[in-house]
C-alpha cells in the first residue's frame, strides 16, 4: 500500500512502525519532509500507522516484514527506494522483549530475541549504508534502551541486545563517517507504551518510574521522536557515534 504518490524525494525507513514509539517517529519524519517506509509485522497496528500518515498527507509505503527473516530486509529497502525515492534515513526501532528469569531462558528464545533486536538491526544498517554510500550521505539511528545502562532482572536477552546496539552504533559510526553517513543511537526511558503490560501493576510501575526520574512526569512519544528527528536532520551534521538517553533524567551517564 502506497500513499499520496508524487515526485520522489528523500525517504526514511522505520522498523517496528506499528508500535507507539515507531509510529511517532514515522509521523515526525513525515512531517520533516521524508517519505516514510513503515516496516513491521502485518497487522492492524501497522495499518493504523499507514492511515495516520495518509491523513497527514505524508507519502508512505507499507512493508509487512517479519524481521526474523533477514532476507526480507534487503527486499524492503529496495522496494522503499523504488516507491519513495533515495534512502536518506533508517531508524532501527523494532524489538521484542520476553520477560523470563535467566535460568528459564531457552536457547531458542534467546536466539529469537537476537534475530529481531540485533541481527535485523545490523542487516538493515548494512543494507541502508550500501545505498547511502552511493550518494555520500545518510543517517542511521538505532533505538536502544536505558535497561542497558541500568540492568533489568528477567530481561537478560533484551538487555543484551540493547547493549549490542550501542556497540554497533559506535563501530558503524567510525567506519561510515568517511562515507558521509552518520550513525547514532537513542535510548528511551520507560515511556507509557504497550510494553508496560509486562508489569503486574502498571499504576505502581508508573509511580516507581517517576520517582526515579529528575523530570517528574512520564515522557510523550513525540518527545522521543523529536530527538530522532534531530539525529537524522541537518542540525546534527557534526554528531555521530553517540547514544542519547531520552529518559527524563533517570540514567545520567
C-alpha positions in Angstrom: 0.0 0.0 0.0 1.5 3.3 -1.1 0.0 6.6 0.0 0.0 10.0 -1.8 2.3 9.2 -4.7 4.2 12.2 -6.1 7.7 13.1 -7.2 10.4 11.1 -5.4 12.3 12.8 -2.6 14.3 11.6 0.4 12.9 8.5 2.1 13.2 7.1 5.5 12.5 3.6 6.8 11.2 3.0 10.3 11.1 -0.6 11.6 8.6 -1.5 14.2 6.4 1.3 12.9 3.2 -0.3 14.2 4.2 0.3 17.8 3.7 3.6 19.7 7.2 4.9 19.5 7.8 3.7 15.9 4.5 5.3 14.9 5.5 8.6 16.5 8.9 8.5 14.8 7.3 7.8 11.4 4.8 10.7 11.8 7.6 13.1 12.8 9.9 12.1 10.0 7.0 12.5 7.6 6.3 16.0 9.0 10.0 16.7 8.4 9.7 16.1 4.7 10.7 12.4 4.4 8.6 9.9 2.5 8.3 7.1 5.0 8.6 3.3 4.6 6.8 1.8 7.5 8.1 -1.6 8.2 6.8 -4.2 10.7 4.7 -7.3 11.2 1.5 -7.4 9.3 -1.5 -6.4 11.4 -3.9 -3.7 12.5 -1.3 -1.6 14.2 0.8 -1.2 11.0 -2.4 -0.3 9.1 -3.3 2.3 11.7 0.1 3.9 11.3 -0.4 4.0 7.5 -3.8 5.5 8.0 -2.4 8.3 10.2 0.3 9.0 7.6 -2.3 9.2 4.9 -4.4 11.6 7.0 -1.4 13.9 7.3 -0.7 13.8 3.5 2.6 12.0 4.1 4.0 9.9 1.2 4.5 6.4 2.6 4.7 2.8 1.7 3.8 -0.1 4.0 6.2 -3.0 4.1 5.0 -6.0 6.1 8.1 -7.9 7.2 8.9 -10.5 9.8 12.4 -9.4 11.0 13.2 -13.0 11.8 13.5 -13.5 8.1 16.6 -11.5 7.4 16.5 -11.9 3.6 13.3 -9.8 3.5 15.1 -6.7 4.8 17.1 -6.0 1.6 13.9 -6.5 -0.4 12.1 -4.0 1.8 14.9 -1.4 1.4 14.9 -1.8 -2.4 11.2 -1.5 -2.6 11.2 1.6 -0.5 13.7 3.4 -2.8 11.7 2.3 -5.9 8.4 3.6 -4.4 9.6 6.6 -2.4 13.0 7.7 -3.6 16.6 7.6 -2.4 17.0 6.4 1.2 18.2 9.2 3.4 17.5 7.7 6.9 17.0 4.4 8.6 15.6 4.0 12.1 16.1 0.6 13.7 13.3 0.5 16.2 11.6 -2.9 16.2 12.2 -5.1 19.2 10.8 -8.0 21.2 11.1 -8.2 25.0 10.1 -11.5 26.6 10.3 -11.4 30.4 11.9 -14.6 31.5 14.1 -15.4 34.5 17.7 -16.1 33.5 17.6 -19.8 34.4 14.4 -20.3 32.3 15.6 -18.7 29.1 15.9 -21.3 26.4 18.5 -21.1 23.6 15.6 -20.8 21.2 14.1 -17.8 23.0 17.5 -16.1 23.3 18.3 -16.6 19.6 14.8 -15.3 18.6 15.4 -12.0 20.5 18.9 -11.7 18.9 17.4 -12.2 15.4 14.9 -9.4 15.9 16.8 -7.0 18.1 20.3 -7.4 16.9 20.8 -9.3 13.7 18.0 -7.4 11.9 19.4 -4.1 13.1 22.8 -5.0 11.7 21.5 -6.2 8.4 19.2 -3.2 7.9 22.0 -0.9 8.7 24.3 -2.7 6.4 21.8 -2.6 3.5 20.9 1.1 4.1 24.6 2.1 4.3 25.3 0.4 1.0 22.6 2.6 -0.6 23.6 5.8 1.2 27.3 5.4 0.4 26.5 5.6 -3.3 25.3 9.2 -2.7 27.7 10.1 0.1 25.1 10.9 2.6 22.6 9.4 5.1 21.8 8.9 8.7 21.1 5.8 10.8 19.5 5.8 14.2 19.4 2.6 16.4 16.8 2.6 19.2 18.4 1.2 22.4 17.1 1.2 25.9 18.1 2.6 29.3 17.9 -1.0 30.5 21.4 -1.5 29.1 22.7 1.2 31.3 20.9 0.1 34.5 20.4 -3.6 34.1 17.0 -5.2 34.5 16.0 -8.5 36.0 14.1 -11.0 33.9 15.1 -9.2 30.7 18.6 -10.6 30.1 18.0 -11.4 26.4 16.6 -8.0 25.6 19.2 -6.1 27.6 22.0 -8.0 25.9 20.8 -7.0 22.5 20.2 -3.4 23.5 23.8 -3.2 24.7 24.9 -4.7 21.4 23.0 -1.8 19.6 25.2 0.7 21.4 28.4 -1.1 20.4 27.2 -1.4 16.8 26.3 2.3 16.7 29.9 3.2 17.6 31.5 0.8 15.3 29.4 1.8 12.3 29.8 5.5 13.0 33.6 5.0 12.9 33.6 3.1 9.7 30.9 5.0 7.8 31.7 8.6 8.7 34.3 9.0 5.9 31.5 7.9 3.5 29.2 10.7 4.7 26.9 8.5 6.8 26.2 9.3 10.4 25.1 6.7 12.9 23.7 7.5 16.3 21.5 5.8 19.0 18.6 6.8 21.2 17.9 5.0 24.5 14.3 5.6 25.6 13.4 5.5 29.2 10.2 4.0 30.4 7.6 5.5 28.1 4.0 4.6 28.7 3.6 2.2 25.8 2.2 -1.3 25.3 5.5 -2.7 26.7 4.3 -1.8 30.2 1.9 -4.7 30.0 4.8 -6.9 31.2 4.4 -5.3 34.7 1.7 -6.7 37.0 0.6 -3.3 38.3 1.1 -0.5 35.7 0.0 2.2 38.1 2.6 1.3 40.7 5.2 0.9 38.0 4.4 4.4 36.6 4.9 5.9 40.1 8.1 4.0 40.5 9.4 5.4 37.2 8.6 9.0 38.0 10.2 8.6 41.4 13.5 7.8 39.7 13.4 10.5 37.1 14.6 14.0 37.5 11.6 15.2 35.5 8.5 14.2 37.5 6.2 13.1 34.7 6.0 10.4 32.0 7.5 11.1 28.6 5.5 11.5 25.5 6.1 9.5 22.3 6.6 12.8 20.4 9.4 13.8 22.7 11.4 10.7 21.7 10.5 11.2 18.0 11.9 14.8 18.2 15.3 13.5 19.2 15.3 11.0 16.4 14.3 13.9 14.0 17.3 15.9 15.3 19.7 13.0 14.7 18.7 12.4 11.1 18.4 16.0 10.3 20.9 18.7 9.1 21.2 20.3 12.5 23.1 17.3 13.9 25.6 17.2 11.0 28.6 17.0 13.3 27.1 14.4 15.6 27.9 10.7 15.2 28.6 7.6 17.3 26.5 8.9 20.2 23.7 7.3 22.1 21.4 9.8 23.8 19.3 8.8 26.8 15.7 10.2 26.5 14.5 9.2 29.9 13.6 12.3 31.9 16.9 12.3 33.8 16.7 8.7 35.1 20.1 7.3 33.9 22.8 10.0 33.8 25.9 8.7 32.0 
